[in-house]
Amino acid sequence: MIERFEAGPRMSQVVTYPASGKIVVLAGQVAGDTSLDVAGQTADVLAKTDRLLALAGADKSQLISATIWLRDIAEFNQMNAVWDKWVIAGQAPARACTEARMAAPEIRVEIQVTAHIA
């Protein structure tokens, strides 16, 4: 069973999970349409994340960790507005977000998640 401590609406400070089961690690995902603003790219990335988790037999309720890279940290609030609507209340993963130079200048956000299937 996944346990979350100091769980807020956006992230949990601590996530624990049992050693048995399956760990699902997604590669960092970027938007397919990089002409979108950061909110659009975030929505695109999260839709891809849902699809890829499903391929592994998981879903966002089983997330234990997320790392988010933003091209411009000034877009933090716009990205969070989309993230906050996507993440399940009370089941938010541990999360970190930082500004980073992206592989291509049109990429505004990249998200990597890890999930646990019991």
C-alpha positions in Angstrom: 0.0 0.0 0.0 1.3 3.4 -0.9 1.4 5.8 2.1 1.7 9.6 1.8 2.7 11.9 4.7 2.2 15.7 4.8 0.1 15.3 1.7 -0.9 18.6 0.1 -3.0 19.3 -2.9 0.0 19.5 -5.2 2.6 17.2 -3.7 3.4 14.9 -0.7 6.5 15.5 1.3 7.0 11.8 1.8 5.8 8.7 -0.1 6.5 5.2 1.0 5.7 1.9 -0.7 6.3 -1.8 0.0 9.2 -3.6 -1.6 7.0 -6.1 -3.4 5.1 -5.3 -6.6 6.3 -3.5 -9.6 7.9 -0.1 -10.0 7.0 1.8 -13.2 9.5 4.5 -14.3 8.6 6.7 -17.2 11.2 8.5 -19.2 11.0 12.3 -19.2 8.0 13.3 -21.3 7.8 16.4 -23.5 4.9 17.8 -25.5 4.2 16.5 -29.0 3.1 20.0 -30.0 5.9 22.4 -28.8 4.1 25.4 -30.3 1.8 25.4 -27.3 2.3 27.6 -24.2 3.4 26.0 -21.0 -0.1 25.2 -19.9 -0.8 23.5 -23.2 2.5 21.6 -23.2 1.8 20.5 -19.6 -1.6 19.2 -20.5 -0.1 17.3 -23.5 2.6 15.8 -21.3 0.2 14.7 -18.7 -2.1 13.1 -21.3 1.0 11.2 -22.6 1.8 10.2 -19.0 -1.7 8.8 -18.5 -1.3 6.8 -21.7 2.1 5.4 -20.8 1.1 4.5 -17.2 -1.8 2.6 -18.6 0.5 0.6 -20.9 2.3 -0.6 -17.8 -1.0 -1.3 -16.0 -0.7 1.7 -13.7 -2.5 5.1 -13.3 -1.8 8.4 -11.7 -3.3 7.2 -8.3 -0.1 5.0 -8.0 2.4 7.8 -8.5 5.1 8.0 -5.9 7.4 10.6 -7.4 7.5 13.3 -10.1 10.3 15.5 -11.3 9.4 18.6 -13.4 11.8 20.7 -15.4 10.7 24.1 -16.7 12.5 26.1 -19.3 11.5 29.3 -17.4 10.6 29.1 -13.7 8.4 32.2 -14.2 5.9 29.8 -15.8 5.7 27.8 -12.6 2.1 29.0 -11.7 0.8 28.3 -15.2 2.2 24.7 -15.1 0.9 24.2 -11.6 -2.6 25.2 -12.6 -2.7 22.3 -15.1 -0.9 19.9 -12.7 -3.3 20.7 -9.8 -6.3 19.8 -12.0 -4.7 16.6 -13.1 -3.3 15.1 -9.9 -5.7 13.2 -7.6 -6.5 15.0 -4.4 -4.9 13.1 -1.4 -2.8 11.0 -3.8 -0.2 13.5 -5.0 3.3 12.1 -5.4 6.5 13.5 -3.9 7.6 16.2 -6.3 10.4 18.5 -7.3 10.4 21.2 -9.9 13.3 23.2 -11.2 14.3 25.5 -14.1 16.5 23.8 -16.7 18.0 24.3 -20.1 15.9 22.0 -22.4 17.2 19.8 -25.2 15.4 22.1 -27.7 14.4 25.8 -27.1 10.7 25.3 -27.9 10.3 22.7 -25.1 8.8 24.5 -22.1 8.2 21.6 -19.7 9.4 18.0 -19.2 7.9 15.7 -16.6 9.2 12.3 -15.4 7.2 10.1 -13.0 7.6 6.9 -11.1 4.6 4.8 -10.0 4.2 1.6 -7.9 1.9 -1.3 -8.7 1.1 -3.5 -5.7 
